[in-house]
Structure formats: C-alpha cells, structure tokens
Amino acid sequence: MMTAVNTIQIKKGRVDEIITRFATPKSVHTFEGFVLMEVLKKENSPEYDELKICTTWEDRTYFDKWLESRAAQIAHGQKIENKSDDSPIIGSELTTFEVAIQHKPAN
C-alpha cells in the first residue's frame, strides 16, 4: 500500500472554505485501487491554517494511474485556473509514502 499526502497551506481563518470541497466524495473515490481518504486539519497553527489530504491506495500503480487520468488533470487544472488574489490557498506540496507497517484493531 501507499499513501499520498497533499499538504495545503491556507490563509488564517479561511480553512473551512477548503474543507467543504472535500465533504462530498469525488471521482477519486471511484478509481480502482483507492482505499480511503482522510482530511486532516492542523491544530494550533499560529501563522496559517493547514490541511493534509491523505489518500491511501492498494499500490503505487493505482495512484499513478489516477494522477495521469483525465479527471485528475481537469480537477487540478480548474484549481489552478480559479486561483485568484482572493484565493484562500497559500501553497501546497504533494508527498508520497510507502505504507511499511499498519496495525488494525485486534478482534
């Protein structure tokens, strides 16, 4: 398994504008190999708000196919086109991780 983490820095006080974009499942949820998505809101950040959008995949090949897909290109293209001086987003960074160990609740 692998996890992709998109860290988004957001102007202070405007994090809810971005969180609402993730409230409803999108096309990524329908892709083969997709396991789950988590949206993590950083607590107590004095300078700016921060979200981590984490998607977990069965393996890297599924994530790569999603990145290359037309849906991903359109989604990310719209975000870039819609970015204005009033955009709440300061910046973002995508990082990927191999899930080396994972523990689930004992039965």
MDAnalysis code that builds the backbone (N, CA, C; Angstrom):
import MDAnalysis as mda
import numpy as np

u = mda.Universe.empty(321, n_residues=107, atom_resindex=np.repeat(np.arange(107), 3), trajectory=True)
u.add_TopologyAttr("name", ["N", "CA", "C"] * 107)
u.add_TopologyAttr("resid", np.arange(1, 108))
u.add_TopologyAttr("resname", ["MET", "MET", "THR", "ALA", "VAL", "ASN", "THR", "ILE", "GLN", "ILE", "LYS", "LYS", "GLY", "ARG", "VAL", "ASP", "GLU", "ILE", "ILE", "THR", "ARG", "PHE", "ALA", "THR", "PRO", "LYS", "SER", "VAL", "HIS", "THR", "PHE", "GLU", "GLY", "PHE", "VAL", "LEU", "MET", "GLU", "VAL", "LEU", "LYS", "LYS", "GLU", "ASN", "SER", "PRO", "GLU", "TYR", "ASP", "GLU", "LEU", "LYS", "ILE", "CYS", "THR", "THR", "TRP", "GLU", "ASP", "ARG", "THR", "TYR", "PHE", "ASP", "LYS", "TRP", "LEU", "GLU", "SER", "ARG", "ALA", "ALA", "GLN", "ILE", "ALA", "HIS", "GLY", "GLN", "LYS", "ILE", "GLU", "ASN", "LYS", "SER", "ASP", "ASP", "SER", "PRO", "ILE", "ILE", "GLY", "SER", "GLU", "LEU", "THR", "THR", "PHE", "GLU", "VAL", "ALA", "ILE", "GLN", "HIS", "LYS", "PRO", "ALA", "ASN"])
u.atoms.positions = np.array([
    [0.837, -1.188, 0.000],
    [0.000, 0.000, 0.000],
    [0.870, 1.236, 0.000],
    [0.263, 2.336, -0.426],
    [0.947, 3.619, -0.385],
    [-0.063, 4.704, -0.045],
    [0.465, 5.791, 0.509],
    [-0.359, 6.939, 0.867],
    [0.229, 8.186, 0.230],
    [-0.641, 8.988, -0.370],
    [-0.248, 10.286, -0.917],
    [-0.807, 11.358, 0.000],
    [0.021, 12.351, 0.318],
    [-0.396, 13.428, 1.221],
    [-0.206, 14.763, 0.506],
    [-1.311, 15.467, 0.306],
    [-1.261, 16.810, -0.254],
    [-1.413, 17.786, 0.906],
    [-0.340, 18.488, 1.247],
    [-0.361, 19.460, 2.334],
    [-0.697, 20.820, 1.737],
    [-1.768, 21.427, 2.231],
    [-2.238, 22.709, 1.711],
    [-2.154, 23.761, 2.810],
    [-1.409, 24.839, 2.549],
    [-1.352, 25.963, 3.472],
    [-2.443, 26.951, 3.063],
    [-3.201, 27.428, 4.058],
    [-4.384, 28.250, 3.803],
    [-4.325, 29.507, 4.662],
    [-4.774, 30.609, 4.087],
    [-4.810, 31.863, 4.842],
    [-5.596, 31.657, 6.133],
    [-5.077, 32.212, 7.208],
    [-5.664, 32.062, 8.539],
    [-7.151, 32.440, 8.518],
    [-7.962, 31.558, 9.085],
    [-9.389, 31.812, 9.203],
    [-10.220, 31.402, 7.998],
    [-9.593, 30.851, 6.952],
    [-10.340, 30.500, 5.740],
    [-10.314, 29.002, 5.436],
    [-9.905, 28.203, 6.418],
    [-9.769, 26.758, 6.206],
    [-11.099, 26.093, 5.862],
    [-12.206, 26.583, 6.416],
    [-13.500, 25.955, 6.154],
    [-13.902, 26.057, 4.686],
    [-13.435, 27.092, 3.980],
    [-13.710, 27.226, 2.555],
    [-13.130, 26.044, 1.776],
    [-11.995, 25.549, 2.231],
    [-11.339, 24.432, 1.548],
    [-11.894, 23.100, 2.028],
    [-12.136, 22.967, 3.310],
    [-12.669, 21.701, 3.855],
    [-13.966, 21.310, 3.162],
    [-14.824, 22.281, 2.897],
    [-16.108, 21.953, 2.272],
    [-15.933, 21.324, 0.897],
    [-14.823, 21.594, 0.219],
    [-14.565, 20.996, -1.098],
    [-14.393, 19.479, -1.009],
    [-14.058, 18.979, 0.177],
    [-13.797, 17.555, 0.354],
    [-14.932, 16.834, 1.079],
    [-16.005, 17.539, 1.406],
    [-17.105, 16.943, 2.168],
    [-17.842, 15.860, 1.382],
    [-17.948, 16.032, 0.086],
    [-18.643, 15.075, -0.771],
    [-17.613, 14.277, -1.561],
    [-17.768, 12.950, -1.609],
    [-16.827, 12.143, -2.394],
    [-16.765, 12.613, -3.855],
    [-15.569, 12.552, -4.415],
    [-15.324, 12.973, -5.790],
    [-14.920, 11.762, -6.631],
    [-14.463, 12.009, -7.835],
    [-14.117, 10.921, -8.750],
    [-13.002, 10.026, -8.218],
    [-12.111, 10.560, -7.397],
    [-11.015, 9.741, -6.869],
    [-11.554, 8.525, -6.113],
    [-12.710, 8.676, -5.498],
    [-13.290, 7.586, -4.718],
    [-13.741, 6.407, -5.578],
    [-13.867, 6.628, -6.876],
    [-14.333, 5.572, -7.774],
    [-13.189, 4.849, -8.476],
    [-11.971, 5.308, -8.298],
    [-10.837, 4.726, -9.017],
    [-10.434, 3.378, -8.433],
    [-10.065, 2.470, -9.339],
    [-9.574, 1.159, -8.933],
    [-8.336, 1.341, -8.053],
    [-8.273, 0.591, -6.977],
    [-7.116, 0.629, -6.089],
    [-7.221, 1.657, -4.978],
    [-8.228, 2.548, -5.031],
    [-8.419, 3.549, -3.979],
    [-8.911, 2.843, -2.722],
    [-8.288, 3.164, -1.569],
    [-8.664, 2.533, -0.302],
    [-9.437, 3.501, 0.580],
    [-8.879, 4.692, 0.822],
    [-9.567, 5.659, 1.676],
    [-8.959, 7.044, 1.533],
    [-9.737, 8.040, 1.976],
    [-9.271, 9.422, 2.028],
    [-9.512, 9.955, 3.432],
    [-8.536, 10.707, 3.929],
    [-8.685, 11.426, 5.188],
    [-8.295, 12.878, 4.951],
    [-9.055, 13.793, 5.539],
    [-8.724, 15.211, 5.500],
    [-8.378, 15.603, 6.931],
    [-7.110, 15.952, 7.139],
    [-6.615, 16.275, 8.474],
    [-6.420, 17.787, 8.596],
    [-6.981, 18.371, 9.648],
    [-6.871, 19.808, 9.904],
    [-5.866, 20.022, 11.032],
    [-4.810, 20.757, 10.716],
    [-3.770, 21.011, 11.717],
    [-4.327, 21.908, 12.822],
    [-4.001, 21.561, 14.053],
    [-4.452, 22.343, 15.203],
    [-3.377, 23.335, 15.631],
    [-3.809, 24.464, 16.115],
    [-2.930, 25.455, 16.750],
    [-1.783, 25.937, 15.869],
    [-2.087, 26.261, 14.640],
    [-1.078, 26.815, 13.745],
    [-1.190, 28.338, 13.789],
    [-0.185, 29.030, 14.308],
    [-0.313, 30.484, 14.503],
    [-0.251, 31.336, 13.236],
    [0.495, 30.894, 12.210],
    [0.712, 31.736, 11.035],
    [-0.323, 31.523, 9.934],
    [-0.717, 30.295, 9.695],
    [-1.678, 29.958, 8.646],
    [-2.352, 28.649, 9.017],
    [-3.478, 28.365, 8.392],
    [-4.150, 27.086, 8.598],
    [-3.546, 26.063, 7.636],
    [-3.709, 24.794, 7.968],
    [-3.121, 23.755, 7.141],
    [-4.014, 22.525, 7.130],
    [-4.180, 21.963, 5.931],
    [-4.870, 20.693, 5.757],
    [-3.915, 19.694, 5.145],
    [-4.105, 18.435, 5.485],
    [-3.407, 17.344, 4.829],
    [-4.493, 16.450, 4.241],
    [-4.485, 16.334, 2.921],
    [-5.427, 15.471, 2.228],
    [-4.681, 14.169, 1.942],
    [-5.066, 13.119, 2.633],
    [-4.351, 11.843, 2.569],
    [-5.202, 10.813, 1.845],
    [-4.653, 10.245, 0.776],
    [-5.339, 9.157, 0.087],
    [-4.455, 7.918, 0.158],
    [-5.077, 6.802, 0.457],
    [-4.364, 5.535, 0.537],
    [-4.805, 4.658, -0.629],
    [-3.814, 3.988, -1.219],
    [-4.016, 3.179, -2.427],
    [-3.463, 1.782, -2.216],
    [-4.040, 0.798, -2.921],
    [-3.559, -0.582, -2.817],
    [-2.080, -0.678, -3.171],
    [-1.664, 0.050, -4.209],
    [-0.238, 0.170, -4.518],
    [-0.004, 1.384, -5.407],
    [1.243, 1.694, -5.642],
    [1.647, 2.906, -6.354],
    [1.084, 2.988, -7.778],
    [0.933, 1.852, -8.431],
    [0.463, 1.878, -9.819],
    [-0.937, 2.481, -9.924],
    [-1.800, 2.205, -8.954],
    [-3.152, 2.777, -8.976],
    [-3.101, 4.290, -8.790],
    [-2.276, 4.739, -7.864],
    [-2.136, 6.182, -7.642],
    [-1.607, 6.864, -8.896],
    [-0.599, 6.278, -9.524],
    [-0.036, 6.857, -10.742],
    [-1.080, 6.938, -11.852],
    [-1.912, 5.909, -11.987],
    [-2.976, 5.930, -12.997],
    [-3.960, 7.059, -12.702],
    [-4.280, 7.253, -11.432],
    [-5.191, 8.340, -11.070],
    [-4.573, 9.694, -11.418],
    [-3.310, 9.873, -11.080],
    [-2.642, 11.142, -11.386],
    [-2.667, 11.441, -12.877],
    [-2.492, 10.412, -13.673],
    [-2.434, 10.579, -15.118],
    [-3.812, 10.678, -15.760],
    [-4.825, 10.375, -15.014],
    [-6.171, 10.336, -15.578],
    [-6.669, 11.722, -15.985],
    [-7.567, 11.714, -16.897],
    [-8.165, 12.964, -17.360],
    [-8.891, 13.671, -16.213],
    [-9.562, 12.909, -15.353],
    [-10.298, 13.515, -14.241],
    [-9.364, 14.272, -13.311],
    [-8.207, 13.692, -13.034],
    [-7.242, 14.373, -12.160],
    [-6.711, 15.627, -12.830],
    [-6.432, 15.547, -14.119],
    [-5.926, 16.712, -14.847],
    [-6.948, 17.838, -14.843],
    [-8.212, 17.496, -15.061],
    [-9.261, 18.510, -15.065],
    [-9.410, 19.120, -13.674],
    [-9.465, 18.273, -12.654],
    [-9.642, 18.768, -11.283],
    [-8.523, 19.712, -10.885],
    [-7.287, 19.331, -11.151],
    [-6.172, 20.182, -10.766],
    [-6.057, 21.400, -11.669],
    [-6.436, 21.276, -12.924],
    [-6.427, 22.415, -13.838],
    [-7.425, 23.471, -13.410],
    [-8.604, 23.051, -12.962],
    [-9.615, 24.002, -12.507],
    [-9.145, 24.736, -11.273],
    [-8.461, 24.059, -10.375],
    [-7.963, 24.725, -9.175],
    [-6.958, 25.804, -9.546],
    [-6.108, 25.518, -10.506],
    [-5.107, 26.498, -10.928],
    [-5.785, 27.677, -11.619],
    [-6.726, 27.381, -12.529],
    [-7.412, 28.444, -13.256],
    [-8.221, 29.328, -12.324],
    [-8.828, 28.745, -11.295],
    [-9.673, 29.507, -10.385],
    [-8.882, 30.265, -9.332],
    [-7.577, 30.071, -9.278],
    [-6.771, 30.748, -8.272],
    [-6.700, 32.239, -8.589],
    [-7.033, 33.054, -7.621],
    [-7.007, 34.495, -7.789],
    [-6.310, 35.102, -6.583],
    [-6.208, 36.421, -6.597],
    [-5.594, 37.104, -5.458],
    [-6.381, 36.859, -4.177],
    [-7.674, 36.552, -4.307],
    [-8.520, 36.315, -3.144],
    [-8.554, 34.839, -2.737],
    [-7.798, 33.995, -3.419],
    [-7.783, 32.575, -3.102],
    [-7.293, 32.361, -1.671],
    [-7.954, 31.464, -0.931],
    [-7.503, 31.175, 0.430],
    [-6.227, 30.334, 0.475],
    [-5.869, 29.718, -0.656],
    [-4.711, 28.816, -0.684],
    [-3.420, 29.598, -0.853],
    [-2.489, 29.352, 0.068],
    [-1.157, 29.968, 0.016],
    [-0.230, 29.113, -0.833],
    [-0.295, 27.796, -0.641],
    [0.564, 26.881, -1.378],
    [0.221, 25.446, -1.029],
    [0.844, 24.503, -1.764],
    [0.611, 23.093, -1.477],
    [1.823, 22.274, -1.889],
    [1.905, 21.071, -1.314],
    [3.000, 20.157, -1.626],
    [2.476, 18.733, -1.557],
    [2.785, 17.944, -2.582],
    [2.386, 16.545, -2.627],
    [3.571, 15.670, -2.264],
    [3.379, 14.779, -1.297],
    [4.404, 13.811, -0.926],
    [3.761, 12.425, -0.922],
    [4.576, 11.404, -1.157],
    [4.060, 10.040, -1.162],
    [4.868, 9.183, -0.196],
    [4.198, 8.174, 0.325],
    [4.800, 7.292, 1.317],
    [4.409, 5.851, 1.036],
    [5.356, 4.942, 1.191],
    [5.035, 3.524, 1.193],
    [4.543, 3.201, 2.593],
    [3.429, 2.496, 2.694],
    [2.924, 2.068, 3.996],
    [3.745, 0.853, 4.404],
    [4.678, 1.044, 5.306],
    [5.598, -0.022, 5.709],
    [4.957, -0.931, 6.759],
    [4.204, -0.339, 7.684],
    [3.554, -1.102, 8.740],
    [2.197, -0.456, 9.003],
    [1.181, -1.297, 9.200],
    [-0.136, -0.790, 9.514],
    [-0.765, -1.738, 10.519],
    [-1.307, -1.199, 11.593],
    [-1.975, -2.012, 12.606],
    [-3.459, -1.677, 12.590],
    [-4.275, -2.709, 12.671],
    [-5.729, -2.532, 12.782],
    [-6.147, -3.049, 14.142],
    [-7.346, -2.694, 14.596],
    [-7.801, -3.156, 15.909],
    [-7.772, -4.686, 16.008],
    [-7.416, -5.168, 17.193],
    [-7.436, -6.617, 17.434],
    [-8.883, -7.071, 17.515],
    [-9.146, -8.237, 17.002],
    [-10.535, -8.771, 17.040],
    [-10.807, -9.505, 18.307],
])
